[in-house]
Amino acid sequence: MSDTQTDLNDTEDDLPPTLALPLDAWHRAHGGRMVEFAGYWMPVQFEGIIAEHLWTRSHAGLFDVSHMGQLTVSGEGAAAALETLLPGDIAGLKPGKMRYSLLLDEFGGILDDLIVTNRGDDFYLVVNGATKWDDIGHLREYLADEITLNHLDEHGLLALQGPAAAEALVALRLKPATDGGPELNAMVFMEAAAFLWGEVSLGVTRSGYTGEDGFEISVSADDIAALADALCALPQVKPIGLGARDSLRLEAGLPLYGHDLSTETEPVEAGLAFTISKRRRIEGGFPGAERILESLGEGPARRRLGLALEGRMAAREGAVVLLGDTPVGVVTSGGFSPSLERPIAMAYVDAPHSAVGTSLFIDVRGRKIAASVVPMPFIPHRYVRKGGL
């Protein structure tokens, strides 16, 4: 996700209106401080960013991510069609399983990062809010005519994240929507299933973008407020805003589209080579394959990496990374880590200076701040996987 910059020559009459999400009134009633983000009014915080961040790390936070695009792709040959646009093994994705992937342009640049879920009858895609209309246009242009693309614009999306997320969701007594469907507690990271909450249909995935265990829940816009009420009535759950969502994903070392990823970046330098499956590396057939496979073989010229800064001053996007006085990179995400109680950043740095332990500097408003290359994630992921965490 990223904020959309506006041409200074635009007048107010030229600007698209900021839209309200289904939970807009709910957020305001719960004290959310609303800001414009990706074309929507969204809560940046309720209680305070640091308090919300730490609550999510220790309990469970409820995030409204309804600005994200929820799409379905169906029809005979849908998997093969998606593989012409994504570098992952979509054909090998089993029903109920999910995969993180990338929508690529013809040069291998990243148009968006997304999640693909095989729901059996179709493939369910969740794309970034700021890019969803461009994504929809791109998919409609390049998918074959016999493939059906639907936008689930009457659905909202909630993310319940944190070590108490499973306990909280189990408390709602969800039932599998189909005979033989998995119980909620039996699901592991990157698995999906349909459930019923009373008579309300829910699409549930064990996933999220905080590094914590958690779930994303697709629900009709008519029912989302009732679901948010039920979850926040539980002692483990509080509503959380965009500010904490950003600091949580930064600690988790997860890239943010429009900042750490763009059409100017390719998967290998972005640290996302895992999105290119073994079969696709052999077969190719995805946009920009020649460039990306060359980068895989020879190594990229620069790499996305983590930096730990000395002192208390945070580096923000655009700050120049220095080796001595020589520029060798640029910060793409940065801020203060509430969990580590120190500033951290992600940056693209020239490959020869990207090894863990390398000492660098960051130019923060004309002041050189010492920094060192550290492994990512900054905070270990706590996903629930088969056989344990």
C-alpha positions in Angstrom: 0.0 0.0 0.0 1.1 3.6 -0.5 -0.3 7.1 -0.4 -1.1 8.4 -3.8 0.6 11.7 -4.6 -1.5 14.4 -6.2 -0.4 16.7 -9.0 0.0 20.2 -7.6 -1.9 21.6 -10.6 -5.0 19.6 -9.8 -7.9 21.6 -8.4 -10.3 20.3 -5.7 -12.9 19.7 -8.5 -10.4 17.5 -10.3 -9.6 15.3 -7.3 -11.6 12.1 -6.7 -13.6 12.1 -3.5 -12.2 10.3 -0.4 -14.4 7.3 0.0 -15.8 5.8 3.2 -15.3 2.1 4.1 -18.1 0.0 5.5 -16.7 0.5 9.0 -16.2 4.3 8.8 -18.9 5.2 11.3 -17.7 2.3 13.6 -14.2 3.7 13.6 -15.3 7.2 14.4 -17.6 5.9 17.2 -14.6 4.1 18.7 -12.4 7.2 18.7 -10.4 6.5 15.5 -8.4 9.4 14.2 -9.2 9.3 10.5 -6.8 10.1 7.7 -6.9 9.8 3.9 -5.1 6.7 2.8 -5.3 5.0 -0.6 -8.4 7.0 -1.5 -10.3 6.1 1.7 -10.8 7.5 5.1 -9.0 5.1 7.5 -8.1 5.2 11.2 -4.4 5.9 11.8 -4.8 5.3 15.5 -7.3 4.8 18.3 -5.4 4.8 21.6 -1.9 5.6 20.3 0.5 4.0 17.9 3.0 2.6 20.4 0.3 1.3 22.8 -1.6 -0.4 19.9 1.6 -1.9 18.5 2.6 -3.4 21.9 -1.0 -4.7 22.4 -0.9 -6.5 19.1 2.4 -8.1 20.0 1.1 -9.3 23.4 -2.7 -9.8 22.8 -4.7 -9.4 19.6 -5.3 -6.4 17.4 -8.2 -5.9 15.0 -7.3 -4.1 11.8 -9.8 -2.9 9.1 -8.1 -3.7 5.8 -11.3 -3.3 3.7 -9.5 -0.9 1.3 -7.6 -3.9 -0.1 -8.9 -5.4 -3.3 -10.6 -8.8 -3.1 -10.8 -10.5 -6.5 -11.7 -13.9 -7.9 -10.3 -15.5 -11.0 -12.1 -18.5 -12.4 -12.7 -20.5 -15.5 -11.0 -23.4 -17.3 -7.3 -22.7 -17.4 -7.4 -20.0 -14.7 -4.2 -21.3 -13.1 -2.3 -21.3 -16.4 -3.6 -17.8 -17.1 -2.4 -16.5 -13.8 1.0 -18.0 -14.4 1.4 -15.8 -17.5 1.4 -12.8 -15.1 2.8 -14.2 -11.8 6.1 -16.1 -11.2 4.7 -18.6 -8.8 3.5 -22.2 -9.2 -0.2 -21.5 -9.3 -1.1 -24.8 -11.0 0.5 -26.7 -8.1 -1.4 -24.7 -5.4 -3.8 -27.2 -3.7 -7.4 -26.2 -2.6 -7.3 -24.5 0.8 -3.7 -23.3 0.3 -2.3 -19.8 -0.2 0.8 -18.3 -1.8 2.4 -14.9 -1.7 3.2 -13.7 -5.2 3.9 -10.8 -7.4 2.2 -9.1 -10.4 5.0 -8.3 -12.8 5.3 -6.0 -15.8 7.0 -7.0 -19.0 10.4 -6.0 -17.7 10.1 -7.9 -14.4 9.2 -4.8 -12.4 6.8 -5.3 -9.6 3.3 -3.9 -10.3 2.0 -5.2 -6.9 2.5 -7.9 -4.3 -0.5 -10.1 -3.5 -1.8 -13.3 -2.0 -3.4 -16.0 -4.1 -5.7 -18.6 -2.5 -7.0 -21.7 -4.2 -10.6 -21.9 -3.0 -11.4 -25.0 -5.2 -13.9 -23.3 -7.6 -11.8 -20.2 -8.1 -8.6 -18.4 -7.2 -9.1 -15.6 -4.6 -6.6 -12.7 -4.8 -6.0 -10.0 -2.2 -4.2 -7.0 -3.7 -3.1 -3.7 -2.3 -5.7 -0.9 -1.9 -3.7 1.8 -3.6 -3.1 -0.3 -6.7 -6.3 -2.4 -6.9 -7.9 -0.4 -9.8 -4.7 -0.6 -11.8 -4.4 -4.3 -11.0 -7.9 -5.0 -12.1 -7.3 -3.1 -15.4 -4.0 -5.1 -15.9 -5.7 -8.5 -15.2 -8.7 -7.6 -17.5 -6.3 -6.7 -20.3 -4.0 -9.7 -20.1 -6.2 -12.6 -18.9 -7.8 -14.6 -21.7 -11.4 -13.8 -22.6 -12.6 -17.1 -21.2 -11.3 -16.3 -17.8 -13.7 -14.5 -15.4 -12.5 -11.8 -13.1 -14.8 -10.6 -10.3 -14.2 -7.8 -7.8 -15.8 -8.6 -4.4 -16.6 -4.9 -3.8 -19.5 -5.7 -1.4 -17.1 -7.4 1.0 -15.0 -6.0 3.7 -11.8 -7.5 5.2 -10.7 -7.7 8.8 -7.2 -8.7 10.0 -7.1 -10.2 13.6 -3.4 -10.4 14.5 -1.5 -11.3 17.6 -0.7 -14.3 19.9 -4.3 -14.3 21.3 -5.9 -14.1 17.8 -6.8 -17.8 17.6 -8.2 -17.8 21.1 -10.4 -14.8 20.3 -11.7 -16.2 17.0 -12.4 -19.6 18.5 -14.5 -17.8 21.1 -17.0 -16.8 18.4 -17.8 -20.5 17.8 -17.4 -20.5 14.1 -18.5 -23.7 12.3 -17.0 -25.1 9.1 -19.2 -24.1 6.1 -18.8 -27.5 4.5 -18.9 -31.0 5.7 -15.4 -32.2 6.4 -14.1 -28.6 6.4 -11.2 -27.9 8.9 -11.7 -26.7 12.4 -10.3 -23.2 13.0 -7.6 -24.4 15.4 -6.4 -27.1 12.9 -5.5 -24.4 10.3 -1.9 -23.4 10.0 -0.1 -20.4 8.3 -1.2 -19.8 4.7 -4.3 -22.0 4.8 -7.8 -20.9 4.0 -11.4 -22.2 4.7 -15.0 -21.1 4.8 -16.9 -20.8 8.1 -20.3 -19.8 9.4 -20.7 -17.3 12.2 -24.4 -18.0 12.9 -25.8 -17.4 9.5 -23.0 -15.1 8.4 -20.6 -16.5 5.8 -16.9 -15.8 6.4 -13.8 -16.5 4.3 -11.0 -17.1 6.8 -7.3 -17.3 6.1 -4.5 -17.9 8.6 -2.4 -15.1 7.4 -1.5 -11.4 8.0 1.2 -8.8 7.6 2.4 -8.2 11.2 4.7 -11.2 11.7 2.3 -12.5 14.3 -0.1 -15.4 14.2 -3.4 -14.2 13.0 -6.3 -14.4 10.5 -7.8 -12.3 7.7 -11.6 -12.5 7.5 -13.6 -11.7 4.4 -17.2 -10.8 5.3 -20.1 -9.0 3.6 -20.2 -5.2 4.2 -23.6 -5.6 5.8 -22.2 -7.9 8.5 -18.8 -6.4 9.2 -19.8 -4.0 12.0 -21.4 -6.8 13.9 -18.4 -9.0 13.5 -16.1 -6.1 14.6 -18.3 -5.5 17.7 -18.2 -9.2 18.6 -14.5 -9.4 18.4 -13.8 -6.2 20.2 -16.1 -7.3 23.0 -13.6 -10.0 23.9 -10.9 -9.0 26.5 -8.1 -10.0 24.1 -9.0 -7.7 21.3 -8.7 -4.0 20.6 -9.1 -2.0 17.4 -5.8 -1.0 15.9 -5.0 1.7 13.3 -2.7 2.1 10.3 0.2 3.5 12.3 0.7 0.4 14.3 0.1 -1.8 11.2 3.0 0.0 9.6 5.4 -0.3 12.5 4.5 -4.0 13.0 5.2 -4.9 9.4 8.5 -3.0 9.5 9.6 -5.0 12.5 8.6 -8.1 10.7 10.8 -7.1 7.7 7.8 -7.1 5.3 8.0 -4.8 2.3 5.3 -2.2 1.6 4.2 -1.7 -2.0 4.9 1.9 -3.2 7.8 2.2 -0.8 9.9 -0.9 -0.7 8.5 -2.4 -3.9 7.6 -0.7 -7.2 8.1 -1.2 -11.0 11.7 0.0 -10.4 12.4 -3.1 -8.3 12.6 -6.7 -9.4 12.0 -9.8 -7.1 15.5 -10.9 -6.5 16.9 -7.5 -5.3 13.8 -7.1 -3.2 14.6 -10.3 -1.3 11.6 -12.1 -2.8 13.3 -14.7 -4.9 11.2 -17.3 -3.0 8.2 -16.2 -5.1 9.8 -17.7 -8.2 9.0 -21.4 -7.8 11.4 -24.2 -8.9 9.3 -25.2 -11.9 9.0 -21.6 -13.1 12.7 -21.0 -12.8 13.2 -23.9 -15.3 10.2 -23.2 -17.6 10.1 -19.4 -17.4 7.1 -18.0 -19.1 6.4 -15.1 -16.7 6.9 -11.4 -17.4 10.5 -10.3 -17.2 11.7 -13.9 -16.9 15.0 -13.3 -18.7 16.0 -10.4 -16.5 14.8 -12.0 -13.3 16.5 -15.4 -14.0 19.7 -13.5 -14.8 19.5 -11.8 -11.5 19.0 -15.1 -9.8 22.1 -16.6 -11.5 24.5 -13.7 -11.2 23.1 -11.9 -8.2 21.5 -8.5 -8.1 23.3 -5.2 -8.2 21.6 -4.1 -5.0 19.7 -5.7 -2.2 16.9 -4.9 0.2 18.2 -5.2 3.7 17.7 -4.3 7.4 19.5 -1.5 9.2 19.7 -0.9 13.0 20.5 2.8 13.8 22.4 4.1 16.7 20.8 6.7 18.9 17.1 7.6 18.9 16.7 9.5 15.6 14.7 7.6 13.0 15.6 7.6 9.3 12.6 8.0 6.9 12.0 7.0 3.3 14.4 8.7 0.9 17.3 9.1 3.4 20.7 8.3 1.7 22.8 5.4 2.9 26.5 6.2 3.0 29.8 4.2 3.1 31.9 6.9 4.6 30.9 9.8 2.5 29.9 7.8 -0.6 26.3 7.1 -1.3 25.6 3.4 -1.6 21.8 3.1 -1.1 18.6 4.7 0.0 16.1 4.0 2.8 12.7 2.9 1.7 11.0 2.3 5.1 12.1 3.5 8.5 10.8 4.4 11.9 11.1 3.7 15.6 10.6 0.1 16.7 8.4 0.0 19.8 9.4 -3.6 20.5 13.2 -3.0 20.2 13.0 0.6 21.5 15.4 1.8 18.8 15.2 3.1 15.2 15.3 0.6 12.4 15.0 0.9 8.6 14.8 -1.1 5.4 17.0 0.1 2.5 18.3 -0.9 -0.9 22.1 -1.0 -0.7 24.7 -1.8 -3.4 25.3 -5.6 -3.1 29.1 -5.3 -2.2 28.1 -3.5 1.0 25.0 -5.6 1.9 26.6 -8.3 4.2 25.2 -8.6 7.8 27.5 -6.6 10.1 28.6 -4.0 7.5 28.9 -0.6 9.1 27.3 2.3 7.3 25.8 5.7 7.9 22.5 7.3 7.0 22.1 11.0 6.2 19.2 12.1 8.4 18.4 15.7 7.7 22.1 16.5 7.2 23.3 14.5 10.1 25.3 11.3 9.7 23.8 8.5 11.8 25.8 5.3 12.3 23.9 2.1 11.3 24.8 -1.5 10.8 23.3 -4.2 8.5 21.3 -6.7 10.5 19.3 -9.8 9.6 15.6 -9.4 8.8 13.0 -9.9 10.3 14.0 -7.5 13.1 11.5 -9.4 15.3 11.1 -13.1 14.7 7.9 -14.2 13.0 5.5 -16.2 15.1 3.4 -17.9 12.4 1.7 -21.2 13.3 3.1 -23.8 11.0 2.8 -27.6 10.8 5.0 -29.1 13.5 5.1 -25.9 15.6 6.0 -22.2 15.2 
